[in-house]
Amino acid sequence: MDKLLSLFIFLLIPVVGWGQQKLTLSGYIRDAVSGESLLGATIRVKDKVNQGSTANNYGFYSLTLTQGSYTLIAQYLGYQSQEISLNLTQNQQQNILLTPASVQVQEVVISDKRPDEQVKSTQMSQIILPMEQVKTLPVLFGETDILKTIQLLPGIKSGGEGNTGFYVRGGGADQNLVLLDEAVVYNPGHLFNFFSVFNSDAIRNTTVIKGNMPARYGGRLASVLDISMKEGNKEKFQGTGGVGLIASRFLVEGPLAQQKASFMISGRRTYLDVIANPFLKNTSQGGVPYSFFDLNAKVNYTLSRKDRLYLSGYLGQDVGAFDLSDGRFQADFNWGNKIAVARWNHLFSEKMFLNVSGIYNRYRFIFDSHFDNYDSKLDTGVEDVGVKVDFDYYPSLRHTLQYGLQYTKHLVTPRTGTAQTDEGVDFATDRVRRKQAHEAAFYLSDDWVLSDKLTINLGIRASGLRQTGPFTQFNFDNTGKLIDSISYQAGQKVKEYLALEPRLSFRYIVSPTASIKAGISRNAQYLHLVSNAYTALPVDIWVPSSALVKPQYSWQYTAGYFRNFKENTYEASVEVYYKTLENQLEYREGYVPGPLNKDLEYEFVAGQGRSYGAEIFIRKNQGRMQGWLGYALARTTRTFPDLNGGRTFPARSDRRHDVSLVSSYKYNEKWTLGGTFTLGTGQAVTLPERRYVVEDAVIYQYGARNGFRMQSNHRLDLSATYQKNQKKRLNSSWTFAVYNAYGRHNPFFYYIDNEGSAYDATLLVKAKKVSVFPFPIPSVTWNFSF
């Protein structure tokens, strides 16, 4: 802590004198139509590369300049840039309203330049996706999905056909920090992960960081997906919605008090069960026993010029059932997320901004089944309660400081269950109990402008986790027999881990339109996801670092060249990275899923990982044709002393080649066309090479771990959106889409089957492919607003 304090004082020493002679311009950058904050918008002095500021997550900016007259440029992707002339003679507050690119306003001067944040900022591997662009892309069953869209970016790879799970630069699915209004989302999937929990109507902004994440983010190794919900229109009441093939959605927003408060509430639900069940009730099908829903809500209130309050929440649930074998096997299952966030903003001065957040989130999965006279129940999940205190301090043009504290109490249910017959309990996981852990962190970062060409970002994050009782640690011998145990009382320390996570990156301006960036970062992760590859149900198990499981750590080294063309109409980048991973988890050799009366952590083995690659990204941000081209060349490996004979093997996230082409074209005022094409190396999996029958028992002999490569994936999706003539009260559009336009049979999984006969020596054991969507899937969606 003393070292961190010394660093903090050191960073402030050079700016004390400057701050006394300068004046500060500050305020909020907002949407001119709705009044919502534009987080990440930029404001800078015209023709001065390093004299500018970026709005924080609440749209607040602060810019310290010497007294005088200036022309400032405010910019945000998807909005018209605005030039502002002012004479700065004293500290001044000025809120800025930016107009969406599709709306014309005569009262302001509009610049034809687009944002150049890619070249100017020190942040690497970051992409901001406006929802307006996302909604023009082809979708599955008419449901716009932000997680499907980010999988089209280089370095981000899909977990499988139609799946919302994703891998970033060789990291596992659990190594992505997914946030909704600052709350962690542990399971972002609906409908067995074919759709995400993020309703596009309720989303305001999406930021993806693929590496070298800022110090304010932590707890994961690979990436950050930071999603912000809409705040609600402060100017007028309005509604939007849509009716698709499997779900409908509706959003309403508006002012609660003029210029003081606003609200937003949005809902989405599938309705195949409602429509189909009356017709299938008396048939062998019986009905469609599955549905999911989402509910998003947000309220913000301006308490005073210096204080603002936000309340936001999310509730989502999947509910389903099975009824098979003439009723002999019945099962009910449900899973979902609950999120509640309260945030208070306070402006201490033109240079100091505070945000305090109280966060609650819970993910839970429950599976109840009945087979003949045998009943069983599985329960797993995570429940968090936390608080965050974040400061943004703008002492001068040369320094922008961010620092704060974060604390989360985790209550993790790795896997508990019971199984019983009519005679009573046959099995119960009495030894498997919920884990309690406390995770905390302090962070400090500084964007330091050293010269007109060179800017560095220094960051440090000190983090730790403490596992506490009640907890009983059981010790077993090699045969699984219980030897003894150690019991810990409530609140008693079981195990503690501490880590320092330094972050360093720099940006060097090569020319007004090009820059070179490089960075190094260390990350620690204290919660781990253990995936079950034997079922499509989302029964992945979250476990905390404990006396049995060590934290994961990573070092990532990144460098890149960034260039904009034709006054920022085009942006291009080439990045290379190298990443090392420690304490990666896998199931032990020979593990078979089944009921266990001991912690699942006893079934894990730990090893090391390595990932490296190169990414090319070209995006067109302006004009009738917009979109991007991405390509990634990568390799990801794992080495475990207890797996694969200690030999290095490809990770499940290893994909050598990934290509994506994304485009939207505004044909005329009524029609907008969209298309995406993806091509990628197949996933590495482990399959049996031989099988034997010994005394009526089938024995499989597996090949090398992840030694089989699935067939490559490629797919073309198309869409067309028709905008009807606008009316005074109701505007509407129709979106027509085709998923998998040429019917590619992409592999979802493989199974082993026999061909021929053993009696005539023609018996062959082959891996056969199963595809989920081996044909074109058309969809139509009616969207409306009023």
N, C-alpha and C positions, 0 to 999 in steps of 0.2 A: 504493500500500500504506500510506503514511503517513496518508493521508486516512481509510482504512478503520480503522486503529488508533485514530486520534483519535475517530472516531465510536463505536467500541467503548468507549473510556474514558469518553466523554461519557454514554453510556447507563448506565454503571455508577455514575457519581458520585452521582446522587440516591438510590441504594438502599443505600449502604454503611452509613449510620447505622441504617436500618430493620433490615437483616439481623442486626445485633448484638443487637437487643432482642426478636427473635421466635423462635418454635419451628417446627420443620418436621415435617409428617406426610407420609410417602411410602410407596410400595409398588407393587404390581401389581394391576390389575383383570382378573379372569379369569372364564371360563365355569365355573359351579358344577358342571356335569355332566361336562365333558371336561377342565377345567383349562387350556384354551387362553387365550392372552392376547387381550384385547379392545381392539385399537388404536382410538383415537378416542373411547373412553368418557370421560364427564365426571364430575367430582366437585366439588361446590360447597357452600358454607354455605347452609343453608335461609334463604330470604327475602333473600339477599344476591346481587345480580346479578353483581357483579364480584369476588366472593371465591370463586374456583374454579380448577380446573385441568383440562386435557385430557390423557388418556393418550397417550403417543407411539406410534410404530409397533410397539413391543414391549410395550405395555400398562402402561408405567411412568408414575406420576404423582408430583408433588411439590407440596405445598400449605403455604405459610408463613403462620402466624397468631400472634397474641399469645396468651399463656397464658390459659386459661379453658376453659369448657365450651361445646360446640358440638353442633348437630345437622346432619349432613352428608347430602347426597343424591347417590347414585351412579346414573348413567343410561347406557343404551346402546340404540340402536334395535333393536327386536325382543326386548328383555329387560325383565323387571320391575324397576322402579326400587326402590332399597333405601335406607332411612333408617338412619343410624348415629349413635348418641349416644356422645360420648366427652369425657373431661376431659383436656385437653392440658396436661401439666405439664413435659414434656421432649421432646426430639426423639424421634419415634416412627415405627416402621414398622408398617404394617397392610395386609395384602393383602385385597382385597375380591372376593367371589365373587357374580356376578350370575346369576340364574336365567332361562333362556329363558322367553318369555311363555307357552308351552304347558305348562310344568311348575310344579306347586305345591309350595312348601316352607314349612313351618310355623314354622321357627326364626327367620325374619327378618320384619321389618315391611315390608310392601309398600305403596308409594305408587301411586295410580292415575294419576299424571301421567306423561307421556311426555317424551322428551328435547326440549329447546328450543334445541339448538345452532344451528339455522338463524338464530334471532333474536339469540343472544348472541355468537356468534363473529365475528371480523373477516374470516374467509375468505368470499369471494364465489364464486358460481357452482359450488358444490361439492355433490355429491349422493352419499350412501352408500346402496348397494343391498344389503340382506341377501339371502343366497342362498335363504333359506326362501321369500321372496316371489318371487324370480326363478323358482323351480321350479314355481310354481303357474300360470305363464303359458303360453299355447299356443306350440307349437314346430313346426319343420319336420322331418318324419320322426321325431318323438319325441325329438330331441336338444336338450336345454336348452342355451341359448347366451347367455352374458353379453353378447357383442358385439351380438347381435340386440336384447337388452333395452335397452342404452344408446341404441340408435337410436330408441327411443320417447320419449326426453327432448327437450324443446325446445332448439333450437340445435344438435342432433346429428342429422345427416342421413345416410341410407343411401347407399352408392355405387351401388346398383342393386338390382333384384329378387333377393332371396335372397342378396345379397352381404354379407360381413362388413366390407368397407371402409367407412369413415365419414368425414364431413367435419364439422368443428366451427367454427361461426361464420365460415364462408367460407374456412377454411384447407384446405390440401390434405391428402391421405391421409398424406403423409410428415411432416406437421407435428404429429402426435399422438405423445406420448411414452407408449408402451405398456410397462409394467413387470410382470414376474412375479418376486416376491421380490427386487426391486431390480435385476434383470437386464433389459436392453432386449430386446424381442421384435421382430425386424425384419419378419417375415412372420407375422401371426397367423391365417392362413387355411388350412383344409383343403378338399379336394374343390373345387378351382378357386374358393376363397373363399366357398363356400356355408355352410361351418361354420368355427368358430374352433378354435384349438388349445387352448382352455381347457376342461378337463374339469370340469364343475360340481361333481362329487363331491369334488374335491381343493381347491376354492376356499373360503377362509374369509371373506374380506372383499374388497369392490370399492369403490374410491373414484374418482369422476369429478370432475375440475376443468376447467371449460370456459373459464376465463379468470383473469387475475391470479394465476397460479400462485405458490406460495410460493418463496422464494429458493433453497430446497434442491433444487428441480427446475429443469432447464435442458436446453438442446440441442434444444428444439422450440419452435414458435411458437404453436400453437393450443390444446393441451389436454394433460391428464395422465390416463391410465387406469392406476391403481395397484392391482394384484391381488396378494393375499397367499394363499399356500397354507396349508392346515391344518397345525398343528404335531403332531397326533397326540394321541389320548386318553390322559391320564396316569392315569386311574382304572381302566380296564378295557379288555379286548380287544373290538373290535367290527368289523363289516364292513357295507358297503353296496354296492349295485350295481343294475344294470338291464339289461334285454334289450329292444332296440328293433327297428325295421324294418331298419336298415342297420348298426347297431353295438351292441355290448354293452360294459359297463364294470363294473369291480369295484374296491373299495377296502377295505383292511384297515388298522387302526390299533390302537395299544395301548401300554402301558408297557413299557419295556425294563428300568428299575429303578424301584421304587416311589417316586413323588414326585421322582425324580431325572431320568429320561429317558423319552422316548416316540418313537414312529416313526409314519410314515404312508407307505403306498405305494399307488398307484392306477394302473390301466391301462385303456385303451379301444382297441378295434379294430373296424373294419368287417369284415363277413364275407360280403358278397354274392358275392365271388369264390370263397370256400371252398365255399359252398352251391351256387352256380350252375354253376361250371366243370365238375364231373363230368357234368352234364346237357347242357351246351352244347359239350363238347369236340369232338365229331364233327359239329357243325352248321356252317352258314355263319357264325353268330355267333362261334363259336370259344371264347367264354367272356367273363368280366367281368375285363378286365386292369387292375384298379385296386383299391387298398386304401390305408388310412392307419391309423396307430396313434399313441397317446400313452402316455407313461410318466412319472408324477410320483412323486417320493420326497422325504421330509424326515425328519430326525432332529434332536432338540434335547436338550441335556444340561445340567443345572444343575451346574456345577463347584463352586460355593460360593454363599454368600448374596449375593456381589457379582459373580459371574461366570457367564455362560451362553453356550453354544456352539450354533449352528445350522448344519446342513449340508442343503442342498436342491439338487435337480436336476430337469431336465426333458429328455426326449428325444421328439421327434416326427418322423414321416416320412410323406410321400406317395409312393407308387410306382405307376407306370402304364406302359402301352404301347399302341401303335397297330400294326395290321396291316391295311393297306388295299390296294386295287387288286391283288387276288390275290397278295399278298406282295411286290409291287414296291416298296411304301413301308412301311417298318418303323421304329418309333421307340420308344425307352425313355427315360423321364424320372423324376426323383425330386427332391424338395426337402424341406427340413426344418430344424428348429432344435435346437440342443444348448445346454443351460444348466447351469452348475454354480456354486453360490454358497456361500461359507463366511463366517459372521458371528460375531463375538465381542462380547458385551455386557459392560460393566464399570461398576459403580456406585462412583464415587469417594467420594461422600457422599450425604446425603439430597437434595442440590441439584444434583449433577452426574452426568450419565449419558453414557456413551460407547458408540458402536457402530463397529466396524471391519469392513468387508466386502471380501472378495476375490471378484471376479466374472469368469467366463468365459462367453462366448456366441458362437455361430456360426450363421449362416444360409447355406445353399448350395443352388443350383439347377443341375442337370445335365440336358442334353438331348442324347441320341445318336440319330442318324437314319441310315437307309440307303435310298436310292432308286436302283433299278437297280444300277449299279456305282459310285455316288457316295455317300461317307460324310462325315458332318459331326458336329461336337460343339460344344456351347455350355456354358460354365461361368461362373457369376457368383455373388457372395456377399459376406458381411461377416464378419470374425472380430475379436472384441474381447477384450482382457485389461485389467482395471481394478481400482482400489482406491478405497474411499470411507472417510473418517474423519468421523464426525458426532458433535457434542456437543449435548446438551440441558442448559441451565443455568437453574435456577429461583432467582434471587437474592432475590425478594420477590414479594408478591402483585401488585405493579404491573408486574413485568417477567418475561417468559419469553424467554430467548435461545436461538437455534439457530445454530450455525456449524459450518463444516467445510471439508474439502478433497476434491476428486474428480479422478481421473486415469484416462484411458482411452487405450490404444493401439489404433488402428484399422488393420486390414489389409483393404483393400477390393479386391475383384476386380470391376471394373465390367462387363467382358464380354470374355472370351477364347474363342477357338475355332479349329478347324481344319476344313478340307474337303479331301477327297482322292478320287482315282479309283484304279482298280487299278494305274495306271502310277506312282502316287506322289502327293506333296502338290501340290495345286492352289492352295490358299490357306491362309494362317496369319496370325493377328493378332500378328505378331512385334513390332510397335511398341506394341501395347496391353499394358501391364504392370500388375501390382497396385500400388495406391497405399498408401503408409504415412503415417499422420498421428497426431499426439499431441494429444489434447484434455484440457485441465485447467481447473479452476474453483475459486474460493474464494467462499464465501457467508457472509453474516451477516444475521440477522433478529431483530427484537424485537417481541413483543406488549407494548405499553406502555399501561397503564391510566392515563389522565389524570384521569378523574373517574368518578363512578358511572354517568354516561351515555356518556362518550366514551372509546373505545379505538382506538388506531392500531397499525398494523403497519408497521414500517420494515424494508426489506430492500435489500441490495445484493449483486450477484453479479458477480464479475470473472472473465471466461472468455476462453479463447483456443485457437487451433489452430495447429499447426506441421506443414506437410508436409515430409517428409524423403525423401532418396534411399534406394535407387537409383531414379532417375527420369530420363527423357529427354524434353525438351520439343521437339517438332517444329514447325517453321514452314512453312506452306504459302502459295502464292499464291492468287489468286482462282479459278483453274482446278483447285485441289486438288493441284497439283504441289509436291513437297517441295523447299524452298529450302535450309534448313539445320537444325541441331539443337543443343541445349545439354544436356550430360550432367551429372548430379549423382551423387556417390558415396554409398554407404550411410551413413546418419546425417547427411548434409549437408543444411542447411536449404535448402528450395526456396522456400517462401512461409510467411509468418506473419501471423495475424490476432489482434487483441485487441479486447475489447469490455467496456464497463461496462453492467450491466443493473439499473437501479434498480427497486425495487418499493415501492409505497406504497398502503395502503388504510386506511380508517377505518370504524368502526361507531358510530352514535349511537342510543341508546335513546330512542325516542319515548314508549313506555309499557312496562309489564311484558311485553306480548305483541307488541310491534312495534319495528322498528328500520329505520334508513336506512343504507345502505352505499355506498361509492364507492371506486374504486381506479384506479391507473394503473401500467402495467408495460411494461418494454422487454425483449424477448427476442432472443437470437441463436441461429441454427441453422447448424451446420457440415457436416452430412450431408444429402444431398438424394436424393429418389427420383424417377426419371424413368420415367413410366408409358408402357407400350406399349399403345395402344388397338386393335391389329390382331390380338390373340390373347387367348384366355381363359386361357392358361397364365400362371402367376405369374412372368413374366420381367421384372418391373420392375427397373430398374437403380439401385442405390445408388452415388452418387459423393460423395467428400468435397470440401470446399472446397480449392482448389488454386491453382496459378498461372493456371489457366484459368477457375475458377469462384469467385465471391465468396460469402461467407456471406449467408444471408437474415437480415433484421432486421424487427422489428415493434414498433409502439407500440399498446397497447390501453387504452382509456378505458371504464370501466364504472361504472354507478350503478344502485341498486335499492332497492325497498321490500319489506320482509319482515314477514309477520304470521302469527301462530298464533292458532287459534280453539279454543274449547271445551276448555280445559286441554290444549292441544297435540294434540288429536285430529286437527285439520286444520292444515296449513301451506300458506301461499300466498306467492307472490313475483311481482314485476314487475321485470324488468331491461332496461336499454338499454345498448348498447355501440357503440363506434366503433373501428375497427382500420385501421391503415395497414401495408402490407407492402412491403418493399424487396427487390430482387434476386430476384424470382420467375423461375423457369425454365420455358421452353417450347422445343419443337423449332423450328428455323428454318422459314421458309416454304418449302414444296416438299420438305421432308425425306421420304424414303421409306426404311423399314426395310430393312436388308440388310447383308451382310458388309462391314465396314470395317476397313482396316488402319491405323486411327488412333483416337485416343481419341474416345469419343462426345461428350465435352464440346465438341468443335469444332462440333457440330451444334446447340448451345444458343444461345438469345438470352435476354437478361434484360430485365425490366420491373418495373413497380410494380403494387400492388394496393390495393384498398380494400374494406372490408366494414362494414356497420352494420345494426342491427336492434333488435327488441324481443322479449322472451320472457315468457310468462305460464305459471306453473306452480302447480297446486293439487293437493295430495296428502292423502289420508286414511290415517292411520297406525294406526287402532285400530278395533275392532269386527268384526262378521262380514263387512262389505263394506269392502275396502281397494283402493287404486289411486290413479291420478292422471290429470289432464287437462293436456296441454301444448299450447301454441300458439306458433309463432315466425313473425314477419314480418321478412324480411331481404332485403338486396341485396348482391351481391358482384361486383366488376368487376376487370378487368385492363387495363393500358395498356402496350403494347410499341411502341417506335419502329419495330421491324423487322417487326411483324405487323399485319395488318388495316389497312394504310395509316396506322398510327399512331393509329387511332381506338380509343377505349375499347370493350371488348366484355365480355359476361357471362362470368364464370369458369365452369368446369365444375361447381364446387361451388355455384353460384348457385341458390337455391330461394326463390322469393318467399314462399310460404305452406307451413307444415307444421303439421298437427294430429295429435295422438295421444291416444287414450283407452284407458286400461289399467285393468282391474278384475279382482279375484278375490273370490269370495263363498263363505263357508263355509255351505253349505245346512244341513247337520247334522253330526253327529260322523263320518259316513262319506263324505259327498260334498262336494267343493270345486269350484266352477265358476270358469272363467277366460275372459277375452276381451280382445282388443285390436283397435282400429280405427285405421287410419292413412290420412291424406289429404295429398298433397303435390304441389306444382308439378313439372312434368316437367323433366328435365335438359336443359341447353343443350348442343348438339352442332353440329359442322360437317358439312354434307352438300353434295354437288354439286348445282347447279341445272340444269346442262346437260351434255350429252356429245356429242362429235363423233367421226365415223369418218374419219380421214385416212390414206389409203394403208394400209388394213386395220389401223390402230392406233386404239384407243379413247382419246380425250382428254376428261378431265373438267374442267369449269369449276365451281369451288367458290364458294359464296356467302360472305357475311360470316362471320367466325370466330365460332363458337358462335351463329350467327344463327338456327338452327332449334331449336325447343323441343319436346321429346318430349311425348307425351300425359301428362296428370296421372295420378298413381298413387293408388289407394285399395284397401284390402284389409281384410277382416274375418277374424280367426282366433278359433277357439273351442276350449275344452278342458274336460274333466271328469275329476277325480281321485277314485277310489274307494279309501278306506282300509279294508282288511279288518280283522276283529277281531284285536286284538293277542294274540299267543301268547307263551309264556315265552321261546322261543328265536328264533323267526322272525316278523318283521313284514313285511308286504308291501302294496303298493298298485298299482292299475292307473290309468294316465293315457291317456285317449282324447282325441284332438285332430283338428281339421280346419283345415288351412292353406288360405287363400283360399276361405272358405266359400261365397261366391256366384259363384265362377269368373270373377273380373275378369281381363281380358286386359291386364295391365300390360306396358308395353314394356320389353324387355331391350336391344334395339338395333334400328336401322333399316337397310335396304339399298335400293338404287336398282334399279328394274325398269321395263321398258317395257310400255306398253299401246297397242294399236292398230297402225297401219301408216304408214310414212313415205310410201308410194306414194299413199295417198288422203287425206293430210293429217290423219290421226287419231292420229298417234303422240304419246303422252304419256309423260313421264318422271316416275315417282311414287316417293315414299319409302314403303316397306312395313314394317310393324311385325312384329317377332318377339318372342313371349312365351315365357318358360321354363316357367312354371306357369300356364297359362290355364284351369285346372280345379281343383276342390276336391281336396286331397290329404289323405286320412285317415291316421291313424297310431295305433298302440297301443304302450304301453311298460309292461313289468312292472318295478316297483322293489321292492327288498327290503333289509332290514337285519337284523342279528342281533348 
